[in-house]
Amino acid sequence: MQRHTEDQIVLEFARKWEPYGGADASEILVCFGLSVDQYRARLQSALTRQSALDLDPTLYRRLLRYATTR
């Protein structure tokens, strides 16, 4: 899978769960095979790429805040 596509999948997942404060650990594990910390690092990485440019600025800030909270 290409990085761009992976980024889009992570960003869409984060966008879907953002209104609920983010997905829980079991949902992240099932969907990505990652721990919450690994997922947040992956989301933060996706937010730094071109694929994040289409996000609403408010949503972008919320997702970045979530991704950088440990």
Order of alpha helices (4+ residues) and beta strands (2+ residues): alpha-alpha-alpha-alpha
